[in-house]
Amino acid sequence: MRRLWIAASLTLALAACQSEGVSTSSTKHLAPIPAATMALMASKGMSQNDPILMRSYKKESEIEVWKRGRDGRYALLKTYPMCRWSGQLGPKTREGDRQAPEGFYTVTPAAMNPNSQLYLSFNLGYPNAYDRAHGRTGAHLMVHGSCSSQGCFAMTDEAISEVYALARESFASGQRGFQFQSYPFRMTAENLAKHRYDPNIAFWKNLKEGSDYFEVAKQEPQVSVVNRQYAFGGDASVMTAVAQKRQKDEQEVAELVASGVQPIKLVYNDGGGHESFRQVLAGTAGEGGSLAVDANARNRLGDVSRPEALASGPQEVILAANGKPRQEPSSALAYASQKPAVGQTRASGPVRQAASAPAAAPEPTAPAAGGDERSVLKRMLAFIGG
């Protein structure tokens, strides 16, 4: 009876989503958890009824699903490669910026959408209290299927089906909402050292406070907003260990900086995806730098948004002490004049540019690579100028 009540509640709460054009008679949202994942849970002493928690990382393009055990601590169940996210590293700030959000969100049963155009989806609940405190705008930021993103986290249909089933079973067993922690990258000392001059570094350090609590306690932190900043609470006995971890990490960052780790900025054409999916995008660069997605890739990934941007990977720009690219504006002209030969695509992985300036991220409605060189140069010079 409890499961029937949960299912009925979901249907009523999501009635407004039926206009997305998917038949309400579909049962894809009722697909069982795959046998292999059930076996994995059993091997880790987990149950499908246990509460879940999720963590996402843009740079690594991964989503983790954690399960809470009888001792109240979470353990990692599985890490899923993310097919697509859009924008740059950093939080979403306004409607239409193509940014996937960063922060701490709560996903409730009402946020689950069985009738999504993108196979299945769930709403992260952006904007949350922190976002609203900063005047941020936007709505309908999702985790969903396919490989297309306009500010969402896209998984394959197969992956979202499994994650959706895990959430469904946890809700059916009484979990009222699960925490979704969204980060720009894994909160390691190396990543923090490399991104130390990024304008978002103070925000990211604030996110790390919640990450540290979870890493130490393996319990979800209690999240609130105080003075327009995230504040994290929990077991008082854990806070000492959290403070010790933070001090250790800060010392490691300082040592990495002293050893010569370069400050960088990753500049994406339009977001990224997991390396395994980027390798699937085999195609030929055509007119305007477009990338043809072959049938096998389309069958596996579905619709792929801006495939040429996904296949190219980010540029790794070395920064000077003032946080600006370490090169003169004149070198941007040389970079702008370098166009890939027809039939070539960039190698996967970050492309280091120490002596030339990267193209700034395109406007949300702009085409991907290959536009008018003068407009590209204009955007690059604006980027260098701050």
PABA-590721 format. One record per residue: residue in one letter; x negated, y negated, z of N, C-alpha, C in turn. Coordinates in steps of 0.05 Angstrom, whole numbers, always signed. Layout:
<nodes>
NODE	code	n.u	n.v	n.w	ca.u	ca.v	ca.w	c.u	c.v	c.w
NODE	a	X	Y	Z	X	Y	Z	X	Y	Z
...
</nodes>
This chain:
<nodes>
NODE	code	n.u	n.v	n.w	ca.u	ca.v	ca.w	c.u	c.v	c.w
NODE	m	-16	+24	+0	+0	+0	+0	-17	-25	+0
NODE	r	-39	-24	+16	-56	-48	+17	-68	-55	-10
NODE	r	-76	-34	-25	-88	-38	-51	-67	-50	-70
NODE	l	-42	-40	-69	-21	-50	-86	-15	-79	-80
NODE	w	-16	-86	-54	-11	-114	-46	-33	-132	-57
NODE	i	-58	-124	-55	-80	-139	-66	-77	-143	-96
NODE	a	-70	-121	-110	-67	-123	-139	-45	-142	-146
NODE	a	-22	-141	-132	+0	-159	-137	-8	-188	-132
NODE	s	-23	-193	-111	-31	-220	-104	-49	-231	-126
NODE	l	-67	-214	-137	-85	-223	-158	-69	-231	-183
NODE	t	-49	-214	-190	-33	-220	-213	-18	-246	-211
NODE	l	-6	-251	-188	+8	-276	-184	-10	-300	-184
NODE	a	-33	-298	-171	-52	-320	-169	-63	-328	-196
NODE	l	-65	-309	-214	-78	-313	-240	-59	-316	-263
NODE	a	-33	-320	-257	-14	-322	-278	-20	-344	-298
NODE	a	-32	-366	-289	-39	-388	-306	-60	-381	-326
NODE	c	-76	-360	-321	-97	-352	-339	-88	-335	-362
NODE	q	-62	-328	-362	-52	-310	-383	-51	-324	-410
NODE	s	-53	-351	-410	-52	-366	-435	-78	-363	-451
NODE	e	-97	-349	-440	-123	-347	-454	-122	-327	-477
NODE	g	-99	-314	-481	-96	-298	-506	-102	-268	-503
NODE	v	-107	-258	-478	-112	-230	-474	-86	-217	-463
NODE	s	-79	-194	-473	-55	-181	-465	-55	-176	-435
NODE	t	-32	-182	-422	-30	-178	-393	-27	-148	-387
NODE	s	-23	-132	-408	-20	-103	-403	-47	-89	-403
NODE	s	-69	-104	-408	-96	-92	-407	-102	-81	-380
NODE	t	-116	-59	-379	-124	-47	-354	-154	-48	-350
NODE	k	-168	-64	-365	-198	-64	-363	-207	-73	-335
NODE	h	-190	-89	-322	-198	-98	-295	-195	-76	-274
NODE	l	-183	-54	-282	-180	-31	-264	-200	-9	-269
NODE	a	-219	-14	-286	-240	+6	-292	-254	+14	-266
NODE	p	-259	+40	-262	-272	+48	-238	-302	+41	-237
NODE	i	-313	+40	-214	-342	+36	-211	-356	+60	-225
NODE	p	-375	+56	-242	-388	+78	-256	-399	+99	-237
NODE	a	-399	+124	-246	-408	+146	-229	-437	+142	-221
NODE	a	-454	+131	-238	-482	+127	-232	-485	+107	-209
NODE	t	-469	+86	-209	-470	+66	-188	-459	+77	-162
NODE	m	-438	+94	-164	-428	+107	-140	-449	+125	-127
NODE	a	-464	+139	-144	-486	+156	-134	-508	+139	-122
NODE	l	-514	+116	-134	-534	+99	-123	-525	+89	-95
NODE	m	-500	+81	-93	-490	+72	-67	-493	+94	-46
NODE	a	-485	+118	-53	-487	+141	-35	-516	+146	-26
NODE	s	-534	+143	-44	-563	+147	-38	-573	+126	-18
NODE	k	-560	+103	-18	-568	+81	+0	-551	+79	+24
NODE	g	-533	+99	+28	-516	+98	+52	-494	+77	+50
NODE	m	-486	+70	+26	-466	+49	+22	-440	+61	+13
NODE	s	-418	+46	+16	-392	+54	+7	-380	+33	-11
NODE	q	-362	+41	-29	-349	+21	-46	-332	+2	-31
NODE	n	-325	+9	-6	-308	-8	+11	-324	-29	+26
NODE	d	-350	-27	+26	-367	-46	+41	-366	-74	+28
NODE	p	-367	-95	+44	-368	-123	+33	-392	-127	+16
NODE	i	-390	-146	-3	-411	-152	-21	-420	-181	-18
NODE	l	-443	-187	-29	-454	-214	-32	-470	-215	-57
NODE	m	-470	-237	-72	-485	-239	-97	-504	-263	-96
NODE	r	-527	-259	-110	-547	-280	-113	-555	-281	-142
NODE	s	-557	-306	-153	-565	-309	-181	-590	-326	-183
NODE	y	-606	-322	-204	-631	-336	-208	-633	-343	-238
NODE	k	-633	-369	-244	-634	-377	-272	-660	-370	-286
NODE	k	-682	-378	-275	-708	-374	-288	-712	-344	-294
NODE	e	-706	-327	-275	-710	-298	-279	-686	-286	-293
NODE	s	-664	-301	-295	-640	-291	-309	-630	-265	-298
NODE	e	-626	-264	-272	-617	-240	-258	-595	-247	-238
NODE	i	-577	-228	-234	-557	-230	-213	-559	-205	-196
NODE	e	-561	-209	-170	-563	-187	-151	-536	-182	-137
NODE	v	-530	-157	-132	-506	-150	-116	-517	-136	-91
NODE	w	-509	-146	-68	-516	-135	-42	-492	-123	-29
NODE	k	-496	-103	-12	-475	-90	+3	-481	-92	+33
NODE	r	-460	-98	+49	-464	-100	+78	-459	-73	+91
NODE	g	-478	-64	+107	-476	-38	+121	-462	-40	+148
NODE	r	-460	-18	+161	-446	-17	+187	-461	-33	+209
NODE	d	-487	-38	+204	-502	-54	+224	-499	-84	+219
NODE	g	-482	-92	+199	-477	-120	+194	-498	-133	+176
NODE	r	-518	-117	+167	-539	-128	+150	-534	-119	+121
NODE	y	-542	-137	+103	-539	-132	+75	-564	-118	+64
NODE	a	-559	-100	+45	-581	-87	+30	-576	-89	+0
NODE	l	-597	-91	-15	-594	-95	-44	-583	-69	-57
NODE	l	-561	-71	-71	-550	-49	-86	-563	-48	-114
NODE	k	-561	-70	-129	-569	-69	-157	-575	-97	-167
NODE	t	-593	-99	-186	-600	-124	-199	-592	-122	-228
NODE	y	-575	-141	-237	-565	-141	-265	-578	-163	-281
NODE	p	-588	-156	-305	-599	-177	-322	-576	-196	-332
NODE	m	-582	-222	-332	-563	-241	-341	-567	-246	-371
NODE	c	-546	-244	-386	-548	-246	-415	-552	-275	-424
NODE	r	-539	-294	-410	-540	-322	-419	-532	-341	-397
NODE	w	-546	-362	-394	-538	-385	-379	-546	-410	-395
NODE	s	-533	-432	-391	-538	-456	-408	-549	-479	-391
NODE	g	-561	-498	-406	-572	-522	-392	-601	-519	-385
NODE	q	-608	-532	-363	-636	-532	-352	-635	-522	-323
NODE	l	-659	-518	-312	-660	-513	-283	-650	-539	-269
NODE	g	-634	-536	-249	-623	-559	-235	-593	-556	-232
NODE	p	-581	-571	-214	-552	-568	-209	-534	-579	-231
NODE	k	-510	-571	-231	-490	-584	-248	-481	-610	-235
NODE	t	-479	-631	-250	-471	-657	-238	-446	-669	-250
NODE	r	-439	-662	-275	-416	-674	-288	-403	-656	-308
NODE	e	-378	-661	-314	-363	-646	-334	-377	-649	-361
NODE	g	-382	-627	-375	-393	-628	-402	-423	-628	-404
NODE	d	-437	-625	-381	-467	-626	-383	-479	-599	-389
NODE	r	-463	-579	-393	-472	-552	-400	-489	-539	-378
NODE	q	-490	-551	-354	-506	-540	-332	-491	-518	-317
NODE	a	-504	-496	-312	-494	-476	-294	-500	-486	-265
NODE	p	-481	-483	-247	-484	-495	-220	-505	-480	-203
NODE	e	-516	-495	-184	-534	-484	-164	-523	-491	-136
NODE	g	-524	-473	-118	-513	-478	-91	-501	-453	-79
NODE	f	-485	-458	-58	-472	-436	-43	-442	-437	-47
NODE	y	-431	-416	-59	-403	-416	-66	-389	-391	-54
NODE	t	-363	-392	-52	-347	-370	-42	-327	-362	-63
NODE	v	-327	-336	-70	-309	-325	-90	-287	-310	-75
NODE	t	-262	-317	-80	-239	-305	-67	-224	-287	-87
NODE	p	-205	-271	-77	-189	-255	-96	-174	-272	-117
NODE	a	-166	-296	-109	-152	-313	-128	-170	-323	-151
NODE	a	-196	-321	-147	-215	-330	-168	-220	-309	-189
NODE	m	-211	-284	-184	-216	-263	-203	-196	-265	-226
NODE	n	-206	-264	-251	-190	-267	-275	-191	-242	-292
NODE	p	-170	-225	-290	-170	-200	-307	-163	-205	-336
NODE	n	-153	-230	-342	-143	-236	-369	-161	-256	-383
NODE	s	-186	-256	-377	-205	-276	-388	-209	-270	-418
NODE	q	-213	-292	-433	-221	-289	-461	-248	-275	-463
NODE	l	-265	-279	-443	-292	-268	-443	-292	-242	-427
NODE	y	-275	-224	-434	-272	-197	-423	-261	-198	-395
NODE	l	-278	-203	-375	-269	-207	-347	-285	-230	-336
NODE	s	-275	-243	-316	-290	-265	-304	-281	-270	-275
NODE	f	-298	-285	-261	-289	-296	-235	-300	-324	-232
NODE	n	-284	-341	-219	-291	-369	-216	-308	-373	-191
NODE	l	-330	-388	-194	-348	-393	-171	-336	-412	-151
NODE	g	-317	-429	-159	-307	-448	-140	-321	-475	-140
NODE	y	-334	-481	-163	-346	-507	-167	-324	-527	-174
NODE	p	-325	-552	-163	-344	-562	-143	-338	-553	-115
NODE	n	-358	-547	-99	-354	-541	-71	-356	-567	-54
NODE	a	-357	-565	-28	-358	-588	-11	-383	-605	-16
NODE	y	-406	-592	-21	-431	-606	-26	-428	-621	-53
NODE	d	-418	-608	-73	-415	-621	-99	-397	-645	-97
NODE	r	-375	-642	-83	-356	-664	-81	-368	-688	-65
NODE	a	-385	-681	-45	-398	-702	-30	-417	-719	-47
NODE	h	-426	-707	-69	-444	-721	-88	-430	-731	-113
NODE	g	-404	-730	-113	-388	-740	-135	-391	-724	-160
NODE	r	-397	-699	-158	-400	-682	-182	-373	-674	-193
NODE	t	-372	-671	-220	-347	-665	-233	-351	-640	-250
NODE	g	-328	-628	-258	-328	-604	-274	-310	-583	-261
NODE	a	-303	-562	-276	-286	-541	-265	-289	-516	-283
NODE	h	-278	-495	-273	-277	-469	-288	-305	-459	-294
NODE	l	-323	-460	-274	-350	-449	-277	-349	-420	-269
NODE	m	-356	-402	-287	-350	-374	-283	-375	-356	-285
NODE	v	-372	-332	-275	-388	-309	-283	-370	-292	-301
NODE	h	-379	-286	-325	-362	-272	-344	-377	-254	-363
NODE	g	-362	-240	-380	-374	-223	-400	-384	-238	-424
NODE	s	-392	-223	-445	-402	-233	-470	-430	-245	-465
NODE	c	-440	-261	-485	-467	-273	-482	-465	-302	-490
NODE	s	-444	-315	-483	-439	-343	-490	-435	-359	-465
NODE	s	-448	-383	-463	-446	-399	-439	-444	-428	-446
NODE	q	-426	-442	-432	-424	-471	-433	-425	-482	-404
NODE	g	-442	-470	-388	-444	-478	-360	-438	-455	-341
NODE	c	-435	-431	-353	-428	-408	-337	-452	-388	-337
NODE	f	-448	-366	-321	-467	-344	-321	-455	-321	-336
NODE	a	-466	-314	-359	-455	-293	-376	-471	-267	-373
NODE	m	-456	-246	-369	-467	-219	-369	-455	-204	-393
NODE	t	-463	-180	-398	-450	-164	-419	-423	-155	-409
NODE	d	-406	-147	-427	-380	-137	-419	-383	-113	-400
NODE	e	-402	-95	-406	-407	-72	-390	-415	-80	-361
NODE	a	-433	-100	-359	-442	-108	-333	-420	-122	-317
NODE	i	-405	-140	-330	-384	-154	-315	-362	-135	-306
NODE	s	-357	-114	-322	-338	-94	-314	-346	-80	-288
NODE	e	-372	-74	-286	-382	-61	-262	-381	-79	-238
NODE	v	-391	-104	-242	-391	-123	-220	-362	-130	-211
NODE	y	-345	-133	-230	-317	-138	-224	-305	-116	-207
NODE	a	-311	-91	-214	-301	-68	-199	-311	-68	-171
NODE	l	-337	-75	-168	-348	-76	-141	-334	-97	-124
NODE	a	-329	-120	-135	-315	-141	-121	-286	-132	-115
NODE	r	-273	-121	-135	-245	-112	-131	-242	-93	-108
NODE	e	-260	-73	-106	-258	-53	-85	-264	-66	-57
NODE	s	-282	-85	-57	-288	-98	-31	-264	-115	-22
NODE	f	-252	-129	-41	-228	-144	-34	-205	-125	-24
NODE	a	-202	-103	-38	-181	-84	-31	-185	-72	-3
NODE	s	-210	-73	+6	-216	-62	+32	-217	-83	+54
NODE	g	-209	-108	+47	-205	-128	+67	-224	-152	+66
NODE	q	-244	-152	+49	-261	-175	+47	-246	-199	+36
NODE	r	-246	-222	+49	-230	-244	+41	-244	-262	+20
NODE	g	-270	-260	+19	-285	-276	+0	-314	-268	+2
NODE	f	-328	-268	-20	-357	-262	-19	-374	-286	-26
NODE	q	-397	-289	-14	-415	-311	-18	-430	-307	-44
NODE	f	-432	-327	-60	-448	-327	-85	-469	-349	-82
NODE	q	-494	-340	-80	-517	-359	-77	-530	-362	-104
NODE	s	-530	-387	-114	-541	-393	-140	-566	-410	-138
NODE	y	-588	-399	-149	-614	-412	-146	-626	-418	-174
NODE	p	-644	-438	-175	-658	-443	-201	-678	-421	-207
NODE	f	-690	-409	-186	-710	-388	-189	-713	-374	-161
NODE	r	-727	-353	-161	-732	-339	-135	-749	-358	-118
NODE	m	-741	-361	-93	-753	-381	-75	-780	-372	-64
NODE	t	-799	-367	-82	-825	-358	-75	-844	-383	-72
NODE	a	-865	-379	-57	-885	-401	-54	-896	-409	-82
NODE	e	-901	-389	-99	-912	-395	-126	-893	-413	-142
NODE	n	-867	-406	-142	-848	-423	-157	-846	-451	-145
NODE	l	-846	-453	-119	-844	-479	-106	-869	-496	-112
NODE	a	-892	-483	-112	-917	-497	-119	-916	-507	-147
NODE	k	-907	-491	-166	-907	-498	-194	-887	-521	-199
NODE	h	-865	-521	-185	-844	-540	-190	-843	-563	-170
NODE	r	-866	-568	-157	-867	-587	-135	-862	-616	-144
NODE	y	-865	-623	-169	-860	-650	-178	-833	-653	-192
NODE	d	-817	-632	-192	-791	-634	-205	-773	-653	-189
NODE	p	-756	-669	-203	-738	-687	-189	-718	-673	-170
NODE	n	-714	-646	-175	-695	-631	-159	-708	-617	-135
NODE	i	-734	-622	-130	-748	-606	-110	-736	-608	-82
NODE	a	-727	-632	-75	-715	-635	-48	-689	-619	-46
NODE	f	-673	-619	-67	-649	-603	-67	-656	-573	-65
NODE	w	-676	-565	-81	-683	-537	-81	-694	-528	-53
NODE	k	-709	-545	-40	-718	-538	-13	-695	-536	+6
NODE	n	-674	-552	+2	-650	-549	+19	-637	-522	+14
NODE	l	-635	-513	-12	-625	-487	-18	-642	-465	-5
NODE	k	-668	-469	-5	-686	-449	+7	-680	-444	+36
NODE	e	-670	-464	+50	-664	-460	+79	-643	-438	+82
NODE	g	-623	-438	+64	-603	-417	+65	-614	-390	+56
NODE	s	-631	-391	+35	-644	-367	+25	-662	-355	+47
NODE	d	-677	-371	+62	-694	-361	+83	-678	-347	+104
NODE	y	-655	-359	+112	-639	-346	+132	-630	-318	+123
NODE	f	-621	-316	+98	-612	-290	+88	-636	-271	+86
NODE	e	-659	-280	+77	-682	-262	+74	-690	-251	+101
NODE	v	-689	-267	+122	-697	-258	+149	-676	-241	+162
NODE	a	-651	-250	+162	-630	-237	+177	-615	-216	+161
NODE	k	-616	-218	+134	-600	-201	+117	-570	-203	+124
NODE	q	-563	-227	+133	-535	-234	+138	-530	-260	+123
NODE	e	-505	-264	+114	-499	-289	+100	-499	-312	+119
NODE	p	-513	-334	+112	-513	-357	+129	-486	-371	+130
NODE	q	-480	-383	+152	-456	-400	+154	-463	-427	+141
NODE	v	-447	-435	+121	-454	-458	+105	-435	-481	+111
NODE	s	-446	-504	+115	-430	-529	+118	-445	-551	+104
NODE	v	-433	-575	+104	-445	-598	+92	-446	-620	+113
NODE	v	-470	-629	+119	-475	-650	+139	-492	-672	+127
NODE	n	-482	-696	+127	-497	-719	+115	-505	-713	+87
NODE	r	-486	-701	+72	-489	-696	+43	-511	-676	+37
NODE	q	-518	-659	+57	-538	-638	+54	-525	-612	+63
NODE	y	-535	-590	+52	-527	-564	+62	-539	-560	+90
NODE	a	-522	-549	+108	-531	-542	+134	-524	-513	+139
NODE	f	-542	-498	+150	-539	-469	+153	-541	-461	+182
NODE	g	-522	-444	+190	-521	-434	+217	-520	-404	+217
NODE	g	-520	-392	+241	-519	-364	+243	-528	-355	+271
NODE	d	-539	-331	+272	-548	-320	+297	-572	-337	+307
NODE	a	-569	-348	+332	-590	-365	+343	-616	-350	+346
NODE	s	-615	-324	+351	-640	-309	+355	-655	-306	+329
NODE	v	-642	-312	+306	-656	-309	+280	-670	-335	+273
NODE	m	-662	-357	+284	-672	-383	+275	-702	-386	+280
NODE	t	-713	-374	+301	-741	-376	+306	-757	-362	+284
NODE	a	-747	-338	+276	-760	-323	+254	-758	-338	+228
NODE	v	-735	-352	+224	-731	-367	+199	-751	-391	+198
NODE	a	-755	-404	+221	-774	-426	+223	-802	-417	+218
NODE	q	-809	-393	+228	-836	-382	+223	-840	-375	+194
NODE	k	-819	-365	+181	-821	-359	+152	-825	-384	+136
NODE	r	-811	-405	+143	-813	-430	+129	-841	-442	+132
NODE	q	-852	-440	+156	-879	-451	+161	-899	-435	+145
NODE	k	-896	-408	+144	-914	-391	+129	-913	-397	+99
NODE	d	-889	-401	+89	-885	-407	+60	-898	-434	+53
NODE	e	-894	-454	+70	-905	-480	+65	-935	-479	+65
NODE	q	-947	-463	+82	-976	-460	+83	-986	-447	+57
NODE	e	-970	-427	+48	-978	-413	+23	-976	-432	-1
NODE	v	-955	-449	-1	-953	-469	-23	-977	-488	-23
NODE	a	-985	-497	+1	-1008	-515	+3	-1033	-501	-7
NODE	e	-1036	-476	+0	-1060	-462	-9	-1060	-458	-40
NODE	l	-1037	-453	-51	-1035	-450	-80	-1042	-476	-94
NODE	v	-1031	-498	-83	-1037	-524	-95	-1067	-530	-93
NODE	a	-1079	-524	-70	-1108	-529	-66	-1125	-511	-85
NODE	s	-1114	-488	-92	-1129	-470	-110	-1127	-477	-139
NODE	g	-1110	-497	-145	-1109	-507	-172	-1084	-499	-188
NODE	v	-1064	-489	-175	-1039	-482	-189	-1027	-507	-201
NODE	q	-1023	-507	-227	-1014	-530	-242	-984	-536	-237
NODE	p	-977	-562	-233	-949	-569	-232	-937	-568	-260
NODE	i	-913	-556	-262	-901	-553	-289	-872	-561	-288
NODE	k	-862	-564	-312	-833	-567	-316	-825	-548	-339
NODE	l	-805	-531	-334	-795	-514	-356	-773	-529	-371
NODE	v	-776	-531	-397	-757	-545	-413	-744	-525	-432
NODE	y	-718	-521	-429	-703	-502	-445	-689	-516	-468
NODE	n	-688	-503	-491	-672	-514	-513	-643	-515	-505
NODE	d	-633	-494	-492	-607	-494	-480	-604	-469	-463
NODE	g	-615	-470	-439	-613	-447	-421	-629	-424	-430
NODE	g	-624	-401	-418	-640	-377	-424	-624	-352	-419
NODE	g	-638	-330	-420	-627	-304	-414	-650	-285	-408
NODE	h	-642	-262	-398	-662	-242	-390	-679	-233	-414
NODE	e	-704	-227	-409	-723	-220	-431	-712	-196	-447
NODE	s	-699	-177	-434	-689	-154	-448	-668	-161	-469
NODE	f	-653	-182	-464	-633	-191	-484	-646	-208	-506
NODE	r	-665	-224	-498	-679	-240	-518	-693	-223	-539
NODE	q	-703	-200	-531	-716	-182	-549	-696	-169	-569
NODE	v	-671	-167	-560	-650	-156	-578	-644	-174	-601
NODE	l	-648	-200	-597	-641	-219	-617	-661	-219	-641
NODE	a	-661	-198	-655	-678	-196	-679	-664	-209	-702
NODE	g	-677	-227	-715	-664	-241	-737	-685	-258	-752
NODE	t	-676	-273	-771	-694	-290	-787	-685	-319	-785
NODE	a	-705	-336	-780	-699	-364	-778	-691	-374	-806
NODE	g	-668	-387	-807	-659	-397	-833	-658	-428	-833
NODE	e	-642	-438	-850	-640	-467	-853	-631	-480	-827
NODE	g	-645	-501	-819	-639	-515	-794	-648	-500	-769
NODE	g	-665	-479	-773	-675	-465	-750	-655	-445	-738
NODE	s	-633	-439	-752	-613	-421	-742	-624	-392	-742
NODE	l	-612	-376	-725	-621	-348	-722	-598	-330	-728
NODE	a	-601	-312	-747	-580	-293	-753	-581	-270	-733
NODE	v	-558	-264	-721	-556	-242	-702	-546	-218	-717
NODE	d	-562	-196	-716	-554	-173	-731	-531	-158	-718
NODE	a	-520	-139	-733	-496	-125	-724	-500	-110	-698
NODE	n	-523	-97	-695	-529	-82	-671	-529	-100	-646
NODE	a	-542	-123	-649	-543	-142	-627	-515	-152	-620
NODE	r	-500	-158	-641	-473	-169	-636	-455	-148	-623
NODE	n	-458	-122	-631	-443	-101	-618	-449	-98	-589
NODE	r	-475	-103	-582	-483	-100	-554	-477	-124	-538
NODE	l	-480	-148	-549	-478	-172	-534	-452	-188	-537
NODE	g	-437	-182	-559	-414	-198	-565	-422	-225	-577
NODE	d	-406	-245	-574	-412	-271	-584	-436	-283	-569
NODE	v	-456	-292	-584	-480	-304	-572	-481	-334	-578
NODE	s	-480	-350	-557	-481	-379	-561	-509	-388	-565
NODE	r	-513	-405	-586	-539	-416	-593	-562	-395	-591
NODE	p	-560	-375	-608	-580	-353	-606	-609	-362	-610
NODE	e	-613	-382	-627	-640	-392	-632	-652	-405	-607
NODE	a	-635	-418	-591	-644	-430	-566	-651	-408	-546
NODE	l	-635	-387	-546	-640	-365	-527	-666	-350	-535
NODE	a	-670	-345	-561	-693	-329	-570	-719	-344	-566
NODE	s	-719	-371	-567	-744	-386	-566	-756	-386	-538
NODE	g	-740	-384	-517	-751	-386	-490	-758	-414	-483
NODE	p	-766	-419	-457	-772	-446	-449	-800	-454	-456
NODE	q	-804	-481	-457	-831	-492	-459	-841	-498	-431
NODE	e	-865	-492	-425	-878	-497	-399	-895	-522	-402
NODE	v	-886	-544	-391	-899	-570	-394	-915	-576	-369
NODE	i	-941	-580	-372	-958	-587	-349	-955	-616	-342
NODE	l	-951	-621	-316	-945	-648	-307	-969	-662	-294
NODE	a	-969	-688	-295	-989	-704	-280	-979	-709	-252
NODE	a	-995	-722	-236	-988	-726	-208	-963	-744	-205
NODE	n	-957	-760	-226	-933	-777	-224	-908	-763	-233
NODE	g	-911	-737	-239	-888	-721	-247	-881	-723	-276
NODE	k	-897	-737	-292	-892	-739	-321	-911	-721	-337
NODE	p	-903	-714	-362	-920	-696	-378	-948	-707	-381
NODE	r	-968	-690	-380	-996	-698	-381	-1005	-700	-410
NODE	q	-996	-721	-424	-1005	-727	-451	-996	-755	-458
NODE	e	-1008	-765	-480	-1001	-791	-490	-977	-790	-509
NODE	p	-961	-811	-511	-938	-810	-529	-946	-804	-558
NODE	s	-970	-812	-566	-978	-807	-594	-978	-777	-601
NODE	s	-984	-761	-582	-986	-732	-587	-958	-720	-593
NODE	a	-937	-735	-584	-910	-725	-590	-905	-725	-620
NODE	l	-917	-744	-635	-913	-744	-664	-924	-719	-677
NODE	a	-947	-711	-667	-960	-687	-678	-942	-662	-673
NODE	y	-930	-661	-649	-913	-639	-643	-888	-639	-660
NODE	a	-876	-663	-664	-851	-665	-679	-855	-656	-708
NODE	s	-879	-660	-718	-884	-654	-746	-890	-624	-751
NODE	q	-892	-609	-729	-898	-580	-732	-872	-565	-733
NODE	k	-865	-555	-757	-840	-540	-759	-847	-511	-765
NODE	p	-834	-492	-752	-840	-464	-758	-834	-457	-786
NODE	a	-851	-439	-797	-846	-430	-824	-821	-413	-826
NODE	v	-808	-414	-849	-784	-398	-853	-790	-369	-848
NODE	g	-773	-355	-833	-777	-327	-827	-791	-323	-800
NODE	q	-799	-345	-787	-813	-342	-761	-795	-351	-739
NODE	t	-798	-338	-716	-785	-347	-692	-807	-349	-671
NODE	r	-802	-364	-650	-822	-367	-629	-825	-341	-614
NODE	a	-849	-336	-604	-853	-313	-587	-838	-316	-561
NODE	s	-829	-294	-550	-814	-295	-525	-832	-304	-502
NODE	g	-820	-315	-481	-835	-324	-458	-841	-353	-460
NODE	p	-849	-366	-437	-854	-394	-437	-877	-402	-456
NODE	v	-873	-424	-470	-894	-434	-488	-907	-458	-474
NODE	r	-933	-455	-468	-947	-477	-454	-953	-499	-474
NODE	q	-948	-524	-465	-954	-548	-480	-968	-567	-462
NODE	a	-995	-567	-462	-1010	-585	-445	-1017	-610	-460
NODE	a	-1020	-608	-487	-1030	-631	-502	-1008	-642	-520
NODE	s	-984	-631	-519	-963	-642	-536	-937	-643	-520
NODE	a	-920	-661	-527	-896	-665	-511	-874	-647	-521
NODE	p	-856	-637	-503	-834	-620	-511	-811	-636	-521
NODE	a	-794	-624	-536	-769	-637	-543	-751	-637	-519
NODE	a	-738	-660	-514	-720	-661	-491	-696	-643	-497
NODE	a	-683	-635	-475	-660	-618	-478	-639	-632	-495
NODE	p	-626	-617	-514	-606	-630	-531	-582	-639	-515
NODE	e	-568	-659	-527	-543	-668	-515	-523	-645	-517
NODE	p	-503	-644	-499	-485	-621	-499	-472	-615	-526
NODE	t	-467	-636	-542	-454	-631	-568	-473	-631	-591
NODE	a	-499	-633	-586	-518	-635	-608	-524	-607	-618
NODE	p	-532	-604	-643	-540	-578	-653	-565	-569	-640
NODE	a	-572	-543	-643	-597	-533	-630	-621	-544	-646
NODE	a	-641	-527	-648	-666	-537	-660	-662	-543	-690
NODE	g	-680	-560	-701	-680	-564	-729	-666	-588	-740
NODE	g	-660	-608	-723	-646	-632	-732	-665	-652	-743
NODE	d	-656	-676	-747	-673	-698	-759	-697	-703	-741
NODE	e	-721	-703	-752	-745	-706	-736	-746	-733	-722
NODE	r	-735	-753	-734	-737	-779	-721	-721	-780	-695
NODE	s	-697	-767	-695	-681	-766	-671	-695	-748	-650
NODE	v	-707	-726	-659	-722	-709	-641	-745	-725	-628
NODE	l	-760	-740	-644	-782	-755	-633	-772	-776	-614
NODE	k	-749	-788	-620	-738	-809	-602	-732	-797	-575
NODE	r	-720	-773	-575	-714	-760	-549	-739	-752	-534
NODE	m	-760	-743	-549	-785	-736	-536	-798	-760	-523
NODE	l	-799	-782	-537	-811	-806	-525	-795	-815	-501
NODE	a	-769	-812	-502	-753	-819	-478	-759	-802	-455
NODE	f	-764	-776	-461	-771	-757	-440	-798	-764	-427
NODE	i	-817	-771	-443	-843	-779	-433	-842	-804	-417
NODE	g	-825	-822	-425	-823	-848	-411	-808	-846	-385
NODE	g	-798	-822	-378	-785	-818	-353	-755	-820	-354
</nodes>
